[in-house]
Structure formats: structure tokens, C-alpha cells
């Protein structure tokens, strides 16, 4: 083999450029493309990016490092809940970090497709989820573009735009008392509007319990949405 210094230097790396190396499991010589190496670094989180987690969206049979909860091709704007593994693809346990993000904003973005994304506020994060070692995220959609795709990798990261939340929406179903836990972003005593499924405003008795909690009591069982402004 010629000396390495005798080979022409390539200053522009492309996806299908390749290197010779050793496969770890069988100690066999293999060639690895630049594209494969980049994908490995992305998926395994070998290049650390603060507040970012990596998951694969799987409609069927999700496992460690996956998330699920809607069908393939669902618009990001229609996503209200997702079931997420307690570990991402880099094998990091994310539970305490995501729990810290309740009430805050996240971005779910397709890797290598920056214009395919959903921007949400996390309303709740509860156990268990729909598959082994998973939690359920309840989300409020704030903005985005495109649809979610099966068997594609996504970055999930803490993300905030000033003034992005001007209204908080809390759904409820067939109850006489609604307990609303809010972030306080809208002030200690946010204004409260309740709308039933026919888009008619209904009235109840509002009591502000704490700076981040209030209750609404109705005269009979009611279904609808609470809007805080």
C-alpha cells in the first residue's frame, strides 16, 4: 500500500465518499460511507446538542428510543398526544428532563428536513404510556408545517419563541368541576372563557385556587374547552 501522503487530498466530502475500517463485532475490514457515519453520529447523539433528544417515530411495535401515538401522515397540527420511550436513541433516560419541561415549549423536527416540524407546549407528561417503558405527552399545538412520517428520526428539543403563547386551551369532558393547572405565563388571574362543542360560550363559577391553578364549577355535567387569556 502506498504512503497515505501520496494520495491526493479531497477537500470536499460527499455522501458516498468512503473510508476503510474494522467492523467491531467480527473484526472484519469494511468500508464506511460519509453518509453512514453522519447518520450514526446523529442517531446515537455522539455530537452533543444541549436540550435535544433523538427519537424514531414508529406507528407499529415501538420500542426503546421510539415514539408513537398517531397514524403515518398525520399533520403536526392534529397531534395532541404522543407516547414516548423513557430513553432516546442515544440511550439517555429523558424522564427527569421532560418532566422539567411541563408547561414549556418543545420543537419536534424531522432530521434533514427542517421545514417538517411541530411546535408545542407540553401540558402533561404521565406514566404509563401505550408501550413498555414509555410515558404519554399531552401537547398544545402552537405552530408548524407538514406531516409526521413512519420510521423517520426526529429531534425533540426545548424551544421557545417569546409571545408564542397568547391563549392556553384545556379540553374537558362530561364533568361538573374542571380543575385547570396553568403555567402562570398569562398572569396570576387569567381571564377564563368556556366553549361547548357547538362553539357556544357556557358559564360556570371560577375560583382561583393558587397562582397556577383554578377551578370552574358548572350546574350540570358539561363538555368543551377552557380558554385562558
N, C-alpha and C positions, 0 to 999 in steps of 0.2 A: 504494500500500500504506500502511495506517495505521501510525503510530508503534508500535514494539514496546511501549512503556509504556502504550499504550491498551488492550492486550489483558488480559483477566482472568488473574490468576496462578493456576496449578494446582499445589497443594502435594502432591498425591497422584499420583505417576507410576504408570501401569498398563501392562501388556504391550503393548497395542495403541495407546498414545499414539504420535504420530509427529512427526518433525522434517523440515524441508526441508533438503536438502544437495546436494552435487555428486558425481556418480559419477566416480571418478578416471580410469578407462580412456578414457571417451568425453566427459568433461566435460559430462555431461548432468545436468539437475536431476532429483532423485529425492526420494522421502520414505522415511524410515527409522524403523521402529518401535523402541520402547524394548526390546522383547524381542530384536530382531535385534542391536541394539547391545550388549546384555548378553551374548548368545551369542558375538559377535565378541570381546569383551573376555575372556571365559572361555577360549575355544578358543585364541586367539592368545597367551594368557599376558601380556596387557598390564598386568594388575594382578598384581604380583609377590607370590607367597606362598612363603616360604622352604621349601626341600626338597620342593617339589611339581612334578610333571611331568604333562602332559596328553597322553593318547593316545586314539585311536579304536579300538575293538575291531572287527575285520573277519574274519569266518570265511573269506572267499574274496578272493583278489587283494589282500592287504595291501601297503601302500607306505609311503613316508616318513610318520612320525607315527602309525603304526598298531601294533597288537599282535594276535597270533593264537595258535592252538595247540589250541583245544578247539571243540566244536560249540556252536551257539546254544542257550541254555538250560541249559548245564552249571552245576550247583551250585558255588558258590565252594569248598565243602568237598571237591570232587572234582578241583580243579585242582592239579597237581603241577609242570607245566612250561608256560611261555609263551614265544613268540618275539616279541621287542620291537625295534622300529626303533631305530637308534642316535640318531635325532633325534625329539623330541616335536613336537606340533602347532605350537608356537611357534618351531620350527626350532632349538632348542637341542640341541647334542650332549650326550648324557647319559651316555656311556660311563664316563668317569672317576668321575662321581658314583655311578652304580650299582655300579661296581666297588668303591668305598669302602664300600658298604652290604652287601657279602657278610658273612654272619654276623649281620646286624642285621635289624630288623623293618620291614615296609612295610604300608601300607594301600592297597588298590585299591578305589576308591569311585566309584559311578555319580554323575555330576554331576546335581544337582537331585533326588537320591533317596538321602538319607543312610543309609537303612536297607537299602540294597543294597550289600554290601561284603564283602571278604575280607581277613583279617589274616594275614600270612605272615611267615616268616623266610626270607631269601634264603640258599640253600645253595651254589649256584654260579651263575656268570654267564660263559658261554662263547661263543666265536665259531667258526664262523658259525652263524646261525640258519637258519630254513627259507626265508626270502625275502631279497632283496638288501638289504645293509646292515642286517642285524639280528643280535641276539645271543639266546641261549637262557637264560632264567631257570629254575633249578630251585628249587622252593619247598616249604616245610614249612607246612602249614595250621595256624593257631593258633586261628582263630575267625572268625565272620562270619554273614551272613544273605543268602538269596536266590540268584539265578542271574545269570549273565553274559549280556548281550544283544547281538546283532549290530548293527553300525553305530551304536553308542552311545558317547558320550565318557566317559572315566574319568579321574579324578585318581589318580596314583600318587605316594605321599608317604612319606617316612621317618616311622615311627610306632612308639612303644614303650610298652608297659604294664609296669610293674615286676612281676616274678614271673610274666610271661605264659608263660615257657618253663621248665617243670619237667622235661621229657623231650625229648631230641633223638632223632629217628628217621632212620636211614640204611639205605635198601634196598640189597641187593646180589644178584647173580645168577650162579650156577654158577661159583664161584671157590673156591680153596683158601686164599687170603690176602686179607683185606679190609683196606684202608687207610682209616682214618676220620680226617678232618680236622674238628675241632670248634672251637667259639668260645672255650672256656675258661670260659664262663658258669657251668658246673656244677662248676668246680674243676679243679685240675691232674690229679687221678686220678679221673675219674668212674667210677661203677660201670657195668659192661657186662653186658647180657643179650642173647642172640641167640635169635630165634624163627624157626622154619622156616614154610613156607606152611600147614602143618597146625596152627599155633599150639602147637608143641611146642618147649620150650627145648632148644637144642643147645649143645654146649660146644666151645670152642677155646682155644688158648693166647694170652692177651692180653699184649702188650708195649707199654708206654707209651714212645713214641719221644721226644716233646717235650711241652711243656705244652699243646699244641693238636693233637697227632697221636698215634694209637695204631694198632697192627695186631692182627688176630685171625687165627690160623693154624689151619686145620681139617685133619683127617686125610684128607679127600676133598672133592671139589667140593661146595659147599653153596649153597643159595639161601634168602634170608629177609630179615629186618630186624634191624639192630642198634639197641638202645635204650640210650641213655646217661642216667643219673640222677645 
